[in-house]
């Protein structure tokens, strides 16, 4: 039995890293299988290793208990415990990784896991393009509607498989690009250039504005400051050429000019009738978030009431139809925590992030810095940790790296 579990266990870890290709139900199944084999791996041997429950690992479960105790506070209301489904990763990942054997998280093994993640993302990216041209023609690729390209709209709404939000996918790609840059710089793995090229192109094609800006900043910082064995003049020239190439490429991508122009043209205009876009919708959502928060900043309204409260606010304040067939959340995860659980919940969540940040400084790994900073920025415009794939991605990566560094 022990031999079978030991032989299968590495594959259960590897399966975690194909999550960009999986539906939520399959992601959960893979996580359950990994957790089960982790427990078996620990309890089957006759001589069990001592498990040290470091306080940092316990602190990583704080967000789960924020949701749990807030739900208990509103326990008499309908569907009050439903939000716990989204928060379970906060509990399962840290507790499972406590028991995960250290020998499966060596530098070489972690590198192989990241390669699996990149290959999975590559399959998804190619799947996006091939499936688009299966359903649409080359002329459709250049069509734009409501400042959104047909390709982005297809990936967002129509694709029959690999259903993943463009912003979340491009956030994962940003991490993969940072990993590939490090592999080129430290190990001269030039094959990683292929990942960088494909992931950069698909990030631009998906028109995720914030991640396009972060991508440009990543390249600028990396070429100027990380390749410090090269002369500064060469680095400046290389960075300029790279940015010029990316800007030239971006200028030809359908919808990209409209998406960035929209930020400035729609920032001061509220949604009205059919005149709405991602920018003024977010402005409307933030105003409603803040209106709800001001009235409930001490105890919050409960995690189960957020969507309905925001919808009521939008109906009251905006003469538009963008919210009629869609229940929006805050689109800012910090607002989401404050609105749902009050000021104490927000302070506890900030303490949770501070705990992670201390561990990241201890780890001192560039690509983990990229992971943390990019997700914190994206969380200002998306409920990143609310979606299963966002929290799954973040939890899996940072715990994998901390396990490798023997911090947890």
SEGU-418835 format. One record per residue (C-alpha): residue number from 0; x, y, z. Coordinates in steps of 0.5 Angstrom, whole numbers, plus 500, padded with zeros to 3 digits. Each point is the difference from the previous one (the first is absolute). Layout:
BEGIN
   seq    xx    yy    zz
   NUM     X     Y     Z
...
This chain:
BEGIN
   seq    xx    yy    zz
     0   500   500   500
     1   506   505   502
     2   503   499   493
     3   494   501   496
     4   498   506   504
     5   508   503   499
     6   500   498   493
     7   493   504   498
     8   501   506   505
     9   505   504   495
    10   494   499   495
    11   495   503   505
    12   505   506   501
    13   501   501   492
    14   492   500   499
    15   499   506   504
    16   504   504   495
    17   496   498   494
    18   494   504   503
    19   500   506   495
    20   497   494   495
    21   495   498   506
    22   493   502   501
    23   499   501   508
    24   497   493   501
    25   506   497   498
    26   504   505   503
    27   497   498   507
    28   500   493   498
    29   508   500   499
    30   501   504   506
    31   496   495   504
    32   504   494   497
    33   507   504   502
    34   497   501   507
    35   498   493   501
    36   507   497   497
    37   504   505   505
    38   496   497   506
    39   501   493   498
    40   508   502   498
    41   500   502   507
    42   496   495   504
    43   502   494   497
    44   508   499   502
    45   501   497   506
    46   505   505   503
    47   496   507   499
    48   503   506   499
    49   499   506   505
    50   495   505   497
    51   502   507   503
    52   494   505   499
    53   503   506   500
    54   496   506   501
    55   501   503   493
    56   497   494   497
    57   494   501   505
    58   500   508   499
    59   499   498   492
    60   493   497   502
    61   497   507   503
    62   496   502   493
    63   496   493   501
    64   498   502   507
    65   499   507   498
    66   494   497   495
    67   498   495   505
    68   499   504   506
    69   497   506   496
    70   495   494   498
    71   499   498   507
    72   498   507   501
    73   494   500   495
    74   499   493   501
    75   492   501   500
    76   500   502   493
    77   499   497   493
    78   507   497   497
    79   504   503   505
    80   505   494   500
    81   501   500   492
    82   506   504   500
    83   504   495   504
    84   500   496   494
    85   505   506   497
    86   504   500   506
    87   501   493   501
    88   507   501   496
    89   502   504   506
    90   500   494   505
    91   501   494   495
    92   507   503   497
    93   504   502   506
    94   497   494   504
    95   502   495   495
    96   507   503   499
    97   502   499   507
    98   500   492   499
    99   503   501   493
   100   507   496   500
   101   505   505   499
   102   504   495   495
   103   495   502   495
   104   501   507   499
   105   507   500   499
   106   503   506   495
   107   500   495   494
   108   493   497   502
   109   497   507   500
   110   503   502   494
   111   497   494   496
   112   493   502   504
   113   501   507   497
   114   501   497   493
   115   494   496   500
   116   496   507   502
   117   503   503   494
   118   499   495   495
   119   492   500   503
   120   500   507   499
   121   503   499   493
   122   495   495   498
   123   494   505   502
   124   503   506   496
   125   501   495   494
   126   493   498   501
   127   497   507   501
   128   503   502   493
   129   498   493   496
   130   493   500   503
   131   499   507   498
   132   502   499   493
   133   495   493   500
   134   494   505   501
   135   502   506   497
   136   504   503   494
   137   506   504   500
   138   496   506   498
   139   496   499   507
   140   507   500   503
   141   500   508   499
   142   493   501   502
   143   499   505   506
   144   493   501   504
   145   500   504   506
   146   507   501   500
   147   501   493   501
   148   503   495   494
   149   497   494   498
   150   505   496   502
   151   500   502   507
   152   492   500   500
   153   501   493   498
   154   505   498   505
   155   495   503   505
   156   493   498   498
   157   500   494   495
   158   506   496   500
   159   498   492   501
   160   506   498   505
   161   505   504   504
   162   495   505   503
   163   505   504   503
   164   499   508   501
   165   505   504   496
   166   503   504   506
   167   501   494   504
   168   503   496   495
   169   505   506   498
   170   502   500   507
   171   502   493   500
   172   504   501   494
   173   503   506   503
   174   503   496   505
   175   502   494   495
   176   504   506   496
   177   504   502   506
   178   501   493   501
   179   503   499   493
   180   504   506   501
   181   503   498   506
   182   502   493   496
   183   503   503   495
   184   504   505   504
   185   502   495   505
   186   501   493   496
   187   500   503   493
   188   494   496   498
   189   498   503   493
   190   495   496   499
   191   496   504   505
   192   500   505   495
   193   494   497   496
   194   496   500   507
   195   501   508   500
   196   499   501   493
   197   493   496   500
   198   498   503   507
   199   501   507   499
   200   496   500   493
   201   494   496   503
   202   500   505   506
   203   500   506   495
   204   495   496   496
   205   495   499   506
   206   500   508   501
   207   501   500   508
   208   502   507   501
   209   503   499   506
   210   504   494   499
   211   503   503   493
   212   503   506   504
   213   503   495   506
   214   503   496   494
   215   503   506   497
   216   503   502   507
   217   502   493   501
   218   504   500   494
   219   503   507   501
   220   502   499   507
   221   503   493   499
   222   504   502   494
   223   503   506   503
   224   501   498   507
   225   501   492   500
   226   504   499   494
   227   506   504   504
   228   506   496   497
   229   498   504   494
   230   502   507   498
   231   495   505   502
   232   500   503   493
   233   499   493   497
   234   494   499   505
   235   497   507   499
   236   500   499   492
   237   498   493   501
   238   494   502   504
   239   498   506   495
   240   500   495   495
   241   496   495   503
   242   495   505   503
   243   500   503   493
   244   498   493   497
   245   495   499   505
   246   496   507   499
   247   501   498   492
   248   497   493   501
   249   494   503   505
   250   498   506   495
   251   498   495   495
   252   496   495   505
   253   493   502   499
   254   496   503   505
   255   507   502   504
   256   499   508   499
   257   493   500   501
   258   501   496   507
   259   505   505   502
   260   497   506   498
   261   493   498   503
   262   504   501   507
   263   500   507   499
   264   494   502   496
   265   495   496   505
   266   503   501   506
   267   496   506   502
   268   494   498   496
   269   495   495   504
   270   496   494   496
   271   494   502   497
   272   496   496   495
   273   504   496   496
   274   506   505   501
   275   504   496   505
   276   507   496   500
   277   505   497   504
   278   502   507   503
   279   494   503   502
   280   497   494   502
   281   506   499   505
   282   499   508   502
   283   492   498   502
   284   502   494   504
   285   505   504   504
   286   495   505   501
   287   495   495   503
   288   505   496   503
   289   502   506   504
   290   493   502   501
   291   499   493   504
   292   506   500   504
   293   499   507   503
   294   493   498   502
   295   503   493   503
   296   507   501   501
   297   500   497   507
   298   497   493   499
   299   499   500   493
   300   494   497   496
   301   502   493   500
   302   504   496   494
   303   493   497   497
   304   497   507   499
   305   505   504   496
   306   498   498   493
   307   492   502   502
   308   502   506   504
   309   505   503   494
   310   494   498   495
   311   495   504   504
   312   505   506   500
   313   501   500   493
   314   492   500   498
   315   499   506   505
   316   506   504   497
   317   501   498   493
   318   495   500   494
   319   504   495   496
   320   499   492   498
   321   507   498   502
   322   498   496   506
   323   493   497   498
   324   503   494   498
   325   506   499   505
   326   501   501   507
   327   507   504   501
   328   504   499   506
   329   504   506   503
   330   506   499   494
   331   505   502   506
   332   502   495   505
   333   501   504   505
   334   493   504   500
   335   497   493   499
   336   503   498   507
   337   499   507   503
   338   493   500   498
   339   498   493   502
   340   504   499   506
   341   501   507   503
   342   506   503   502
   343   502   495   505
   344   500   495   494
   345   504   505   495
   346   505   501   506
   347   501   492   501
   348   501   499   492
   349   505   505   500
   350   504   497   506
   351   499   493   495
   352   503   504   495
   353   506   503   504
   354   501   493   503
   355   501   498   492
   356   504   506   499
   357   505   498   505
   358   501   493   498
   359   501   503   493
   360   506   504   502
   361   503   494   504
   362   499   496   493
   363   503   506   496
   364   498   497   493
   365   499   505   495
   366   494   496   496
   367   497   499   507
   368   500   508   501
   369   497   500   493
   370   495   495   502
   371   498   504   506
   372   501   508   497
   373   496   498   494
   374   494   497   504
   375   499   505   505
   376   500   505   494
   377   495   496   496
   378   496   499   507
   379   498   508   500
   380   496   499   493
   381   498   492   501
   382   497   496   506
   383   506   496   498
   384   500   495   506
   385   493   499   500
   386   500   496   493
   387   503   493   501
   388   505   501   495
   389   503   506   503
   390   501   497   507
   391   502   493   498
   392   505   503   495
   393   503   505   506
   394   500   495   505
   395   503   494   496
   396   506   504   498
   397   502   504   506
   398   499   494   505
   399   504   496   494
   400   506   505   501
   401   500   500   507
   402   500   493   501
   403   506   500   495
   404   503   505   505
   405   498   496   506
   406   497   506   503
   407   493   495   501
